[in-house]
Amino acid sequence: MLDLLSDILTRLSVRGTLYFRTSLSEPWGIKVPHYENVARFHYAHRGDCQVRVHPGMETISLEQGDLILIPHGAMHDLYCKATPPDQVFPLEKVLEKSGYDGRGVLVYGGDANDREVQLICGHFSFAPFSRHVLLDRLPPLIHIRNYGENAGPWLETSLRMIGSEAGGARLGGDLIALKLSEAIFAQAIRTYLERQVDAHHPLAAFADPHISRALTAFHQAPAQPWSIQDLAREAALSRTVFAQLFSEKMGMTPMQYITSWRMQIAREGLAGHKLSVADVAEKTGYSSESSFSRVFQKEVGMRPAAFRKAARA
């Protein structure tokens, strides 16, 4: 059975899309554009650089072994300390100037070969209909220091393997790199939840043992006729205490969360798997197609059939 985080990320149609490996020499600077429905990542495989996320975010130093995750696909700059602001060029122009054609390593910058920086860069795409409080409440950037070392030997090995497989000449190399990058995204979110979220953070609920047990039980069987009492029993708390704790930490009631996640399953079924409205109603625990349609229209803003037609278009 899928655990809580795995189920959420699977339902949100997370797909790794590796861009490239880089070999960057001073001076260099790249302005990465904003994209919808993506989370970007950069791993400092060798060397270090500066990262600035727009608008108005402070500059951080990405040291060798660090990972930065930009969950909402915001525009950001990557550059070395020796680069003046007017020398940070748009990614499209950098690709043109370097002659990079999508294969092998992106080589760019000046002649200072002793200051070479190697990054592994990519993004994770989400289906346009994906919605979940976990993603919505992630900060503009997540900086995890000594990422490979802290996450364990398997991750360091995976990162090195991505570096060698991505854009290489061996058969299946790109696919291997993509699948490994999906695992890295899940590991980054888990590390953030476990180590960087304090008790008052909007995502603290996912690290709370009582709430996470209840959510895990619900995610394993979302079509069951769940009540607050059922969830409280899974959380090993009284109904009143559970409801209060859940609302305080999640910013919504337990039943609002249940409805929200069922509607995400419905969007996936209608758009991704092209199921009928009746099938989706049954899959999400509604006794009739009409009752499901009323809730779907209230939550999503259109009737299920109209949503499915728009998604196909």
Beta strands, then each sheet from edge to edge (+ up, - down):
strand 1: 15-26
strand 2: 29-32
strand 3: 38-46
strand 4: 49-53
strand 5: 59-62
strand 6: 67-70
strand 7: 76-79
strand 8: 89-90
strand 9: 105-109
strand 10: 112-125
strand 11: 142-144
sheet 1: 9+ 1+ 10- 3+ 6- 11+
sheet 2: 5+ 4- 7+ 2- 8-
end
